Amino acid sequence: MTIRVDQLLAGFAENDAISQDALLLQAVFRDLGFESDLFVSQSHTDPAAAHRVRPMTAYAGRAGDLAVLHDVLDPEAVRAFQETPARRVLRYHNITPAGYFDAFDPALAARLRAARTALRSVAERSRSVWSVSAFNAGELAAWNLPQSRVLPLLFSEARFRLDLDPEMLARISRPLANILFVGRLAPNKRVEELILAFHGYHRAVNPQSRLIITGSDRSCPRYAAMLRLLAHALDLPNVCFEGFASPAGLATLYAKASVFVTASEHEGYCLPLIEAMAAGVPVIARRTGGMPEALDGAGIQYEGLSSAQLGELMGLAIHDPAVRAEALQSQAGRMAAIRARKPADEVRALLADL
Amino acid sequence: MRAIWLAGKDRTADLLPRLDRAVVGRDPALAAQVEKQAPIAALRNASTEAEELDRWLALLRAHGAVRTDRFDVPGRPGVAGDLMRGVKRALWGVLRYQHERVAVQQNAVNSQILSALEAVCEEQRREGAALRGRIDALEARLPPEARP
């Protein structure tokens, strides 16, 4: 009987970093000769992507199989993982510190605190923990887990080789400088810093510009409302909240972006940085969390800048040919290294460790 | 610590002074505009959800109005851009009675919705306090060892 390597996820949606990682891992497992499916609670599955996954209730791991749990945010997935006779591996993507949500969503903050508590027991009962970055592995280091490994988040450019979305193209057809942010609208992302920085850039440097904020606003609606209020109060109609973009829509935004900027304070890795680099867009990121690892010296990183200084830094990345060229050259080198990765070899080595 | 890295190299020494010079050279009104809106970004610093809600509602009161009189008309650079900007500004002035009427109607709607929201919040608070009082009274009747 063929060994199964199944993955259990807390949620599934196109363009979601964890979902993409799981899909790429699934392809690797299948290439290695395993049977492999993704299991997700139906209530946490984007209907548009439902064909890619099976309901969590259908999961039935056997002794000798392997179960990979992506994070510990869904109690149903955690329960299935803990009860399975299969060998267990935790894929650790990080848990946002709950304190960021205390003011906006205490219930979510409580869930995140519970997840942090559950993380240790789940990690200790797993054969191995595959963190997506050394930063994440470092968070677990204090627990002295015997099999803590780093398998950087997987990335494939295939899903960006799409025809550009004509609807999105029409929306951003005016030839403006496009400053792009991609990510959930969550307080740890510090999107308000981007709006304040854009205010300075737009008013003082280049009025022919727009800030495009793309990502789900459902994870913390009150924070998203705060962002909209800020853009309104600063009279910035060129701050565009695009919501969750389709794969073709996202590819269009990257293709038309002048610079990608994130002021996020907490990231386990930050896949959009890689996506932007793959699209040949210069990136600016706060030097924190797993982002320095994702960039590995490429692009522009900063620490401690005010929003006004960040706005001017956006200007340098867009308008200064030397700065832009240096950033893009370093990113090309980083992308070459990422493209040279052999995920099958990396996964095979991890499986041999079990 | 303020620092900038470009392509993996610490470029704070040459890039940060450039940013600082540019920021110092900006119109001071820009910094004042940002300063004025600081309470919005500071919502994240509320210590409880209730405090955040109170502050949010107060901010909505302050920012819920649509204004069309001080409307920034953007323009493209160059003579043609300046000309078009002038035309748009003039048109905006000519259409004042139309867009101000729309703004007044919108503000009336915003104000009604906000008032209703405040009333719902107040009602919920009263109801919560009353229920808390009843629970406290019921718990007081329990023997001490059975109280939560």
Interface residues (C-beta under 8 A of the other chain):
Chain A: Y100 D102 A103 F104 D105 P106 P187 E192 L196 H199 G200 R203 A204 V205 P207 Q208 R222 Y223 A225 M226 L229 L230 H232 A233 L234 D235 R287 D296 G297 A298 G299 I300 Q301 Y302 E303 G304 L305 S306 S307 A308 Q309 E312 L313 G315 L316 V323 E326 A327 Q329 S330
Chain B: M1 R2 A3 I4 W5 L6 A7 G8 L15 L16 R18 L19 D20 A22 V23 R26 D27 L30 A31 Q33 V34 K36 Q37 I40 A41 L43 R44 N45 A46 S47 T48 E49 E51 E52 W56 L59 L60 H63 D72 P74 G75 R76 P77
